[in-house]
């Protein structure tokens, strides 16, 4: 898809919380950038400070950026720092509400309006397929719908006995589910469990 529309590389970026300190290499869930490029970028720059990153949080509309665009700023010009001339960003969402962006990078000329529309449609369709096939399984980290429901109630500060009443099962069953969730998320207590679930966007 990238090559068909004149771009050299692509990436799927998980947006997460705008205020989180974040690195580009940690946010890319899939990409074909040159090996080590994102890691080298992270050694010198803060991705969260880039105008592109902030723009993706401020708008749900696709956007085209050029390295010489004055809006990109001097110290936070993501394109110049990565060594590309052109970037097209297509904001997308997972079915759980998690926000992502499909990025297309290259050194070609500006993309025509009709091609822009076609690429956005194709990117949204491809992301939807990728999300359902790969990211939805990863995002849930193997939790069942019932475990996710219990996790959500735990995040609201409910005790095991309170959750048992809410979901109409025994307290023993809730404790059993909680132990399974702890194991699946690889954490040791409820606080870590909730923190990781929010960070991985299993719950909002």
VOBA-1610 file (N, C-alpha, C; in pm, whole numbers, padded with zeros to 5 digits, always signed):
BEGIN
Unk+00083-00119+00000Unk+00000+00000+00000Unk+00087+00125+00000Unk+00191+00126+00083Unk+00283+00239+00088Unk+00344+00265-00050Unk+00397+00161-00110Unk+00464+00174-00239Unk+00367+00215-00349Unk+00247+00164-00343Unk+00147+00194-00446Unk+00112+00342-00449Unk+00119+00408-00333Unk+00087+00550-00326Unk+00212+00639-00318Unk+00329+00582-00345Unk+00450+00661-00354Unk+00525+00685-00225Unk+00493+00608-00121Unk+00564+00620+00006Unk+00666+00506+00018Unk+00764+00526+00104Unk+00870+00426+00122Unk+00846+00334+00241Unk+00780+00388+00345Unk+00764+00311+00469Unk+00628+00337+00531Unk+00589+00248+00623Unk+00464+00265+00697Unk+00487+00232+00843Unk+00393+00272+00926Unk+00396+00234+01067Unk+00256+00240+01125Unk+00229+00156+01223Unk+00105+00166+01300Unk+00144+00208+01440Unk+00090+00322+01481Unk+00130+00388+01604Unk+00017+00383+01705Unk+00045+00336+01827Unk-00056+00339+01933Unk-00043+00473+02006Unk-00152+00548+02014Unk-00143+00683+02071Unk-00137+00683+02223Unk-00224+00609+02290Unk-00222+00610+02435Unk-00262+00744+02491Unk-00218+00774+02613Unk-00250+00900+02680Unk-00156+01010+02633Unk-00212+01125+02597Unk-00130+01234+02543Unk-00022+01280+02640Unk-00051+01274+02771Unk+00042+01326+02871Unk+00149+01226+02913Unk+00140+01103+02864Unk+00243+01004+02898Unk+00376+01040+02832Unk+00484+01022+02906Unk+00616+01032+02844Unk+00629+00909+02756Unk+00653+00929+02629Unk+00654+00812+02541Unk+00769+00818+02441Unk+00808+00700+02398Unk+00912+00688+02296Unk+00849+00634+02169Unk+00903+00676+02057Unk+00851+00631+01928Unk+00861+00480+01915Unk+00974+00423+01955Unk+00995+00278+01939Unk+00893+00197+02019Unk+00847+00249+02134Unk+00749+00178+02215Unk+00607+00191+02162Unk+00583+00297+02085Unk+00448+00323+02034Unk+00421+00252+01901Unk+00524+00216+01829Unk+00505+00150+01700Unk+00469+00003+01721Unk+00348-00035+01684Unk+00306-00174+01701Unk+00341-00258+01580Unk+00361-00193+01466Unk+00401-00261+01343Unk+00461-00154+01251Unk+00573-00186+01186Unk+00633-00089+01094Unk+00738-00158+01008Unk+00779-00087+00903Unk+00888-00138+00819Unk+00997-00032+00805Unk+01014+00051+00909Unk+01119+00152+00908Unk+01256+00084+00909Unk+01358+00153+00861Unk+01494+00095+00865Unk+01529+00050+01006Unk+01597-00061+01017Unk+01633-00119+01147Unk+01707-00018+01235Unk+01657-00001+01356Unk+01723+00086+01454Unk+01689+00233+01442Unk+01611+00273+01340Unk+01582+00416+01321Unk+01502+00474+01437Unk+01398+00404+01478Unk+01314+00454+01587Unk+01393+00461+01717Unk+01477+00362+01743Unk+01559+00361+01865Unk+01660+00475+01864Unk+01720+00502+01748Unk+01814+00614+01737Unk+01744+00746+01759Unk+01624+00758+01705Unk+01543+00880+01726Unk+01519+00900+01875Unk+01482+00792+01947Unk+01451+00802+02090Unk+01571+00845+02174Unk+01690+00817+02128Unk+01810+00857+02203Unk+01830+01008+02201Unk+01777+01074+02099Unk+01802+01217+02080Unk+01680+01305+02101Unk+01561+01247+02091Unk+01440+01329+02092Unk+01331+01265+02177Unk+01233+01350+02213Unk+01115+01302+02287Unk+00996+01304+02191Unk+00946+01186+02158Unk+00836+01176+02063Unk+00713+01252+02111Unk+00688+01248+02243Unk+00572+01318+02299Unk+00576+01468+02279Unk+00694+01525+02251Unk+00706+01670+02228Unk+00682+01708+02083Unk+00675+01611+01995Unk+00664+01643+01852Unk+00526+01701+01820Unk+00524+01792+01725Unk+00399+01854+01681Unk+00306+01749+01621Unk+00362+01653+01549Unk+00281+01548+01488Unk+00208+01467+01595Unk+00279+01428+01700Unk+00217+01350+01807Unk+00104+01429+01872Unk+00129+01557+01901Unk+00027+01641+01964Unk-00092+01660+01871Unk-00065+01674+01742Unk-00172+01691+01644Unk-00262+01568+01637Unk-00203+01449+01646Unk-00281+01326+01641Unk-00377+01315+01759Unk-00340+01376+01872Unk-00429+01375+01989Unk-00534+01484+01980Unk-00508+01587+01899Unk-00599+01700+01892Unk-00705+01686+01783Unk-00684+01593+01688Unk-00775+01582+01575Unk-00788+01437+01528Unk-00905+01405+01477Unk-00929+01272+01421Unk-00929+01272+01270Unk-00879+01380+01209Unk-00876+01393+01063Unk-00737+01358+01012Unk-00731+01291+00899Unk-00600+01257+00841Unk-00527+01385+00803Unk-00394+01379+00807Unk-00315+01499+00779Unk-00189+01463+00701Unk-00142+01560+00622Unk-00019+01544+00545Unk+00082+01647+00594Unk+00205+01602+00619Unk+00311+01688+00670Unk+00431+01681+00577Unk+00498+01795+00561Unk+00624+01800+00487Unk+00734+01847+00581Unk+00855+01802+00560Unk+00967+01836+00649Unk+00988+01987+00659Unk+00957+02060+00551Unk+00977+02206+00553Unk+00854+02283+00600Unk+00755+02210+00653Unk+00634+02275+00705Unk+00669+02355+00830Unk+00639+02484+00829Unk+00673+02572+00942Unk+00601+02530+01070Unk+00484+02468+01056Unk+00407+02427+01174Unk+00477+02317+01254Unk+00570+02247+01192Unk+00639+02137+01262Unk+00737+02188+01366Unk+00778+02314+01357Unk+00872+02370+01454Unk+01014+02324+01430Unk+01107+02385+01500Unk+01248+02352+01481Unk+01291+02235+01569Unk+01265+02244+01699Unk+01313+02142+01792Unk+01227+02018+01797Unk+01109+02021+01732Unk+01019+01906+01740Unk+00973+01862+01602Unk+01058+01884+01501Unk+01025+01847+01364Unk+01052+01698+01343Unk+00951+01618+01364Unk+00964+01472+01356Unk+01019+01426+01222Unk+00971+01484+01113Unk+01015+01441+00981Unk+01163+01466+00959Unk+01209+01587+00991Unk+01351+01619+00975Unk+01436+01530+01064Unk+01387+01501+01185Unk+01463+01419+01279Unk+01472+01274+01232Unk+01369+01226+01162Unk+01371+01089+01110Unk+01437+01081+00972Unk+01447+01195+00904Unk+01511+01196+00773Unk+01418+01169+00656Unk+01289+01206+00671Unk+01193+01191+00562Unk+01138+01327+00521Unk+01085+01333+00399Unk+01031+01458+00347Unk+00880+01467+00363Unk+00812+01353+00362Unk+00665+01353+00357Unk+00608+01251+00455Unk+00500+01290+00523Unk+00432+01201+00619Unk+00282+01219+00603Unk+00212+01108+00591Unk+00066+01111+00593Unk+00021+01031+00714Unk-00064+01092+00797Unk-00113+01028+00919Unk-00262+01002+00905Unk-00304+00878+00929Unk-00446+00842+00924Unk-00489+00794+01062Unk-00560+00877+01141Unk-00607+00832+01273Unk-00709+00720+01259Unk-00697+00617+01343Unk-00788+00502+01342Unk-00816+00461+01486Unk-00919+00380+01504Unk-00957+00334+01638Unk-00978+00184+01640Unk-00938+00123+01752Unk-00971-00017+01774Unk-01115-00027+01822Unk-01173-00146+01818Unk-01313-00161+01859Unk-01332-00138+02009Unk-01221-00140+02086Unk-01229-00111+02229Unk-01212+00038+02258Unk-01201+00119+02152Unk-01186+00264+02169Unk-01042+00312+02171Unk-00946+00219+02174Unk-00804+00258+02176Unk-00770+00331+02045Unk-00691+00438+02058Unk-00660+00521+01942Unk-00523+00485+01884Unk-00519+00477+01753Unk-00397+00447+01678Unk-00387+00545+01562Unk-00275+00540+01491Unk-00261+00613+01366Unk-00179+00528+01271Unk-00220+00525+01145Unk-00142+00459+01041Unk-00058+00568+00975Unk+00073+00547+00972Unk+00166+00647+00918Unk+00225+00597+00787Unk+00240+00689+00692Unk+00308+00660+00566Unk+00418+00764+00549Unk+00543+00720+00533Unk+00657+00811+00525Unk+00733+00789+00395Unk+00790+00898+00343Unk+00870+00886+00222Unk+00932+01018+00182Unk+00988+01021+00063Unk+01055+01140+00012Unk+00992+01189-00118Unk+00871+01140-00148Unk+00807+01176-00275Unk+00740+01312-00272Unk+00672+01340-00383Unk+00598+01466-00396Unk+00470+01459-00314Unk+00405+01575-00302Unk+00277+01579-00230Unk+00178+01482-00292Unk+00095+01424-00210Unk-00005+01329-00257Unk-00127+01405-00307Unk-00184+01360-00418Unk-00304+01423-00474Unk-00424+01396-00384Unk-00523+01485-00392Unk-00642+01476-00306Unk-00713+01341-00321Unk-00736+01297-00445Unk-00807+01171-00467Unk-00726+01053-00412Unk-00594+01055-00432Unk-00509+00950-00378Unk-00512+00951-00225Unk-00515+01071-00168Unk-00523+01086-00023Unk-00648+01014+00029Unk-00763+01039-00035Unk-00888+00975+00008Unk-00880+00823-00006Unk-00827+00777-00119Unk-00816+00633-00142Unk-00725+00567-00039Unk-00611+00631-00011Unk-00517+00575+00085Unk-00577+00571+00225Unk-00651+00676+00262Unk-00715+00677+00394Unk-00814+00561+00406Unk-00896+00541+00303Unk-00993+00431+00307Unk-00922+00296+00318Unk-00821+00276+00234Unk-00747+00150+00236Unk-00678+00128+00371Unk-00622+00236+00428Unk-00552+00225+00557Unk-00648+00187+00669Unk-00768+00247+00668Unk-00868+00216+00771Unk-00912+00070+00759Unk-00935+00025+00636Unk-00976-00114+00615Unk-00866-00212+00656Unk-00742-00182+00619Unk-00630-00270+00655Unk-00610-00272+00805Unk-00621-00155+00870Unk-00604-00150+01016Unk-00713-00230+01085Unk-00837-00218+01039Unk-00947-00293+01100Unk-00919-00443+01097Unk-00871-00490+00984Unk-00838-00632+00971Unk-00723-00669+01066Unk-00618-00587+01067Unk-00502-00612+01153Unk-00542-00609+01301Unk-00628-00513+01336Unk-00671-00502+01476Unk-00745-00629+01518Unk-00841-00672+01437Unk-00920-00791+01472Unk-00836-00916+01475Unk-00738-00925+01386Unk-00657-01046+01375Unk-00546-01053+01479Unk-00485-00937+01511Unk-00365-00936+01595Unk-00382-00853+01722Unk-00412-00725+01706Unk-00408-00634+01821Unk-00514-00663+01926Unk-00634-00708+01885Unk-00738-00734+01985Unk-00697-00845+02080Unk-00628-00946+02029Unk-00579-01054+02115Unk-00469-01004+02207Unk-00379-00923+02152Unk-00269-00868+02232Unk-00322-00772+02336Unk-00420-00688+02296Unk-00472-00586+02387Unk-00538-00648+02508Unk-00608-00761+02489Unk-00675-00825+02600Unk-00583-00914+02681Unk-00463-00941+02631Unk-00365-01026+02697Unk-00426-01159+02741Unk-00521-01208+02661Unk-00579-01339+02689Unk-00689-01342+02790Unk-00737-01225+02836Unk-00845-01222+02935Unk-00978-01256+02870Unk-01060-01332+02941Unk-01195-01361+02894Unk-01284-01239+02919Unk-01401-01232+02854Unk-01493-01120+02880Unk-01531-01108+03029Unk-01551-01221+03097Unk-01586-01216+03240Unk-01469-01162+03322Unk-01346-01205+03290Unk-01228-01156+03362Unk-01210-01005+03339Unk-01236-00962+03217Unk-01226-00819+03187Unk-01330-00740+03265Unk-01451-00796+03276Unk-01557-00730+03354Unk-01517-00718+03500Unk-01463-00825+03556Unk-01420-00823+03696Unk-01307-00723+03715Unk-01214-00723+03621Unk-01103-00627+03626Unk-01154-00484+03626Unk-01256-00459+03546Unk-01314-00324+03538Unk-01374-00284+03673Unk-01444-00379+03739Unk-01502-00348+03870Unk-01392-00327+03974Unk-01284-00405+03965Unk-01171-00385+04057Unk-01113-00245+04039Unk-01104-00200+03915Unk-01049-00067+03888Unk-01136+00044+03946Unk-01265+00012+03969Unk-01356+00109+04031Unk-01352+00101+04184Unk-01261+00017+04236Unk-01243+00010+04381Unk-01336-00086+04452Unk-01405-00171+04377Unk-01499-00265+04440Unk-01423-00382+04503Unk-01474-00430+04617Unk-01415-00546+04684Unk-01467-00674+04618Unk-01406-00786+04653Unk-01449-00915+04598Unk-01595-00943+04632Unk-01635-00914+04754Unk-01775-00941+04794Unk-01872-00850+04718Unk-01833-00725+04696Unk-01919-00633+04621Unk-01933-00678+04474Unk-01822-00720+04416Unk-01825-00766+04276Unk-01909-00892+04265Unk-01898-00981+04365Unk-01976-01105+04365Unk-02126-01074+04359Unk-02169-00973+04433Unk-02310-00932+04432Unk-02349-00874+04296Unk-02260-00793+04240Unk-02289-00726+04113Unk-02305-00827+03999Unk-02213-00924+03991Unk-02216-01017+03877Unk-02285-01151+03911Unk-02340-01158+04031Unk-02421-01274+04073Unk-02344-01406+04072Unk-02225-01404+04132Unk-02150-01528+04154Unk-02098-01525+04297Unk-02032-01632+04339Unk-01980-01636+04476Unk-01851-01555+04488Unk-01821-01515+04609Unk-01697-01442+04635Unk-01576-01529+04602Unk-01587-01659+04626Unk-01479-01752+04593Unk-01450-01749+04443Unk-01555-01743+04361Unk-01538-01737+04216Unk-01466-01608+04175Unk-01502-01498+04239Unk-01436-01370+04209Unk-01288-01377+04244Unk-01258-01436+04360Unk-01118-01449+04402Unk-01040-01538+04305Unk-01106-01642+04257Unk-01043-01732+04160Unk-01013-01657+04029Unk-01111-01580+03981Unk-01091-01500+03860Unk-00977-01399+03881Unk-00975-01336+03997Unk-00873-01236+04026Unk-00733-01298+04023Unk-00720-01416+04078Unk-00591-01486+04076Unk-00548-01516+03933Unk-00645-01555+03850Unk-00614-01583+03709Unk-00570-01456+03636Unk-00640-01346+03664Unk-00604-01218+03601Unk-00463-01176+03641Unk-00430-01190+03768Unk-00296-01157+03817Unk-00190-01236+03740Unk-00219-01363+03721Unk-00124-01450+03651Unk-00111-01411+03504Unk-00224-01387+03437Unk-00222-01352+03295Unk-00151-01218+03271Unk-00170-01123+03362Unk-00107-00992+03345Unk+00035-00988+03402Unk+00075-01097+03467Unk+00209-01109+03523Unk+00238-00998+03623Unk+00146-00980+03719Unk+00161-00881+03826Unk+00135-00950+03959Unk+00165-00878+04070Unk+00157-00945+04201Unk+00045-00893+04290Unk-00017-00778+04257Unk-00126-00729+04340Unk-00228-00653+04256Unk-00339-00615+04320Unk-00450-00549+04250Unk-00409-00413+04194Unk-00325-00341+04266Unk-00281-00209+04220Unk-00203-00221+04090Unk-00107-00313+04087Unk-00030-00335+03965Unk-00121-00385+03852Unk-00218-00468+03889Unk-00311-00522+03791Unk-00387-00410+03719Unk-00443-00318+03796Unk-00520-00208+03738Unk-00429-00115+03658Unk-00311-00086+03712Unk-00217+00003+03642Unk-00178-00055+03506Unk-00148-00184+03502Unk-00108-00247+03376Unk-00225-00254+03279Unk-00344-00283+03331Unk-00462-00291+03245Unk-00492-00158+03178Unk-00474-00049+03251Unk-00495+00084+03194Unk-00385+00116+03093Unk-00261+00084+03129Unk-00148+00111+03040Unk-00161+00034+02909Unk-00209-00091+02916Unk-00225-00174+02797Unk-00359-00150+02728Unk-00438-00058+02786Unk-00569-00020+02732Unk-00667-00137+02725Unk-00654-00229+02822Unk-00753-00335+02835Unk-00881-00274+02892Unk-00862-00177+02984Unk-00974-00099+03036Unk-00938+00048+03020Unk-01039+00132+03019Unk-01015+00276+02999Unk-01014+00348+03134
//
